[in-house]
Amino acid sequence: MGTACHNLNGKIWLFVEDRFQMKVQMDTEQLLSFKLTYIDDGHEIHVTLVHASTDRHTRIALWDDLYTIATSMTSPWLVGGDFNVIIDDLEKYGGLPVQFNETEDFIHCNNTCQLTNLGFKESMYTWWNGKTDAACLFKRLDRCLGNQALQDLFPNLEVEHLIKQGSDHSPLKRVSKALSKWSKDSYGDIFRQIDTLAEVVQNHEQEFENNPTSTNRERLQTVQADSINLYAVEEKFWKQKAGMQWFVDGIETQNFPRTC
């Protein structure tokens, strides 16, 4: 990647390819908002990455910042990340009753900013508290939103909830069939194994969400461990392939600037 930076408190990181110019427009403890300009034709898209506070009153500052950005937004605008709040009780399994005063804040923000939920594929829930049986709690805390200009520009945009590998959150991904086909054709077995095992992990996650027992959790942890081992092999492969001198055993050896 040609550019790397992070937000005020280091909880949001951004990596940008060389084919884009990037300009940060707002940097706070809960968001990093920037403009991407495609070098070849000058097309622009605005992106806001979110890592919201778990405290409702602190999140109010985030909703205010999003509204400030929206008031002058005329370009395609993508907003995504961990909002730490749900919209309704359908986005939650287990735990205490939903506090609708919190959901109303988020809904009001979406409406005033004219942002639409882009939907998702795979599991409903993107966060799990790590417990089973009666103590189990699932929520949909992570999502992507977009304005009408974004949906007009990318009418086939899809968001996929990936497996919770090494984290209590599900990462978000834009599906790329061409890249998947290229990796399979070029590098064979390791990628096929990862793809196959990812489906197995996903099935076990779904089974655990439907029936969060200790037995189902153990089965999930077993396939997750196998998946971690495969990803470690893949990482070693790409280190050797790309000559990643700056990356040594997961430790950053190059200091990236906070703003770019």
N, C-alpha and C positions, 0 to 999 in steps of 0.2 A: 504494500500500500504506500502511496505517495505522501499521505498526510495522516498524522495521528494527534489527537488531543483529548482532553477530558474536561468535565464540568468543574464547578467551584470546589466541591468536596471530593472529587475523584470517584464518585459512584457511577458515573455515566462515561463510557469511553466511545470514541468515534474514530473509525479508520476509513479513509477515502482513497479510491483508486486514482491513478494519475490522469485519467480521462475527464476528471471533474475538477473544477475550481470550487473551493469551499470558503464561505465567510460566516463566522459566528455572529449571530444577531442578538442573542440573549443567553446569558449564562448565570444560572442560579443553583441553589442546592437541590432543587427538585426537577430541573429541566436543563437541556442544552438545545437551543434552537439555532438553525443555520440554513444558509442558502447554498444549494448545489447548482453550478452552471456547467452544462455539458460543453466541453471545449470545442468540439467539432462544429456544432450548429448554434450555440448560444442559448439553447433551451434551459429554463430554470425550473427547479422544484424546491419547495421549502420543506424541511423536515424538523420535527421537534421530538426529541427523545426524552422520556419521562421516567423518573424514579421517585414516586410520591412518598411522602411521609406516612407512617402508620397512624399518626394523630390527626383527627378530623380538623381541628382548628388550624394546625400547621398547613394542611392541604388547601385551606382557603386561599393562601398566597399563591399556590399553584394555579387554582382556577382563575384568579385575577390576572396572573401573567398570561395564561392562555387567551383570555379575553382581550388583553392588550395586543397580543400578536394578531388576533383575528380581526380586529377593527380596521387594520390596513392591509389585510391579506387579499390579494387578487390572483395569485399564482396557485398552481396545484400544491396542496399542503397535506403532508402525512404526519400524523401524531401517533406515537406508539411507545409502549414500554409497560412498566409496572405501576399501575395507578393505585394499588393498595385499597381498592374499594370495589364493590360489586353494584350492579344495577337493580337486581331484584333477587328474591329468594330462590329462583330457579338456578342461579349461578353459585349456589352454596349447598353443601351437604354436611350435616352435623353441626354441632356447636350451638351457641346461643341464638335466639331469634334475631332476625335482621333489623338493624337500626335504620329506619327509613329516612331519618333526617340526614344521614350520611349519603344514602343513595340519591336523595333529592338534590344535594349539592352537585354531584357528578352529572346527573341528568340535565340539570339547569345549565351547567357549563357546556355540555355537548350542544344543547339547543341554541344557546346564545352565540356560540362559536360556529354554528352551522356545520358541525362535524357529524358524520354518520359512521356507525360501527361497520367495519369491513367484513365482519363475520369470521368464520374459522372452519378448518377441517380437523378431524380427529377428536380427541377428548374435549369435553366441555370445560373441565377444570385445569387450571395452569399452576395451582399451588396446593401443596399437601403439608400438613403439620407434622408428618412423620409418625403418627400414632395409628393404632388399629382399633377395631371393634367400636365400643361406645365412645371412645375418646377421639375417634378419627374425624378429621375435618378437611374438606376439599373446598376450594374457592376458585373462581375465575378472576384473577387479579390483573392479568396481563392481556393487553389487547391492542389492536391497531385501529385508528380512526382516520377518516379523510374527508376533505371538502368535495364539493361537486366537481370542481375543476380537476382534481386528482382522479376521480372516477371516470370522468370523460376522457382523460388522457390515457388511463390504464383500465379499460372496461373489463378486462379479464384478470384483474389483480386478485390473488388468492393469499390467504394467511393460513399457515399450517402450524398446529401445536405439536412440537416435537416431544420425544420422550424425556422424562426428567432424569437425565444422566448426570450424576454427581451434584445435583442441586435439588432444592425443594420446589423450584419453579420449572415450568416448561418453556424453553426458548421458542421464539417465533421465527418462521422462515418463509421466504418467497420461493415457491416450488420452481425448480429449474430442471426440466426433463432432459434438455440438451446436455447440461453439465453432468448429470447422472449417467447418461449414455456414454459420454466421452470417457468418464473415469472407469466405467465397467469395461469398455472396449480396450482401453489402454493399459489398465493395471490389474485386471482380472480378479483373482480369487479373494484377496483381502477385502476389496470393495463389495464383492458379491456377498461375502460372509457378513460384513457390517450391515448391508441392506437387509439381508435375511434376518439377522439377529435383532435389528431395530424393529422389524415387524413383530417378532416374538415378544420383545420387551413391551411394545405397544399393546399387544393382546393381553399380556399379564397385568399391565397397568389398568386396562379397562376392566378386567376381571376383578382386580382389587378394589377399584372404585365402585363396582356393582356390589361387591361383598367383601368389605374391609376386615377380614379375619387375619389372625396371626399366621395361619397356614398359607393363605394367599400372599401375605407379605413376604414370607420366607421364599416362596417360589419366585416372586418378583425380584427379590434381592439376589437370588442365584443367577438369573439371566442377566441382571444388571452388572454383576461381577464379570461375567463372560464378556459382556459388551465393553466394559472398561478396559479389559485386557486387549481386545481387538483394536480399540481406539489408540491404545499405547503403541501397538505395532504400526498402525497407520501413521502416527505422529513421527515415529522414528524414520519411516519411509520418506515422508515429506521433508524432514530435516536434511536427510542425505541428498534428496533430489534437488532441493532449492538452495542448498548451501547456506542455511540460516545461522550465520555466525553470531548474530545478536541474541539468539535464543539458546540458553543453556539450562537444561533441566527445569524449565518453567520459571526461571529467574530473569527478570528484565536487566539487561546490561547496558541498555542505551536509554538515556533520559529524554523522554518526549516532552515538548512544551505543553503547558496547560492550555494556552490559546494559540490559534494558528492564523 
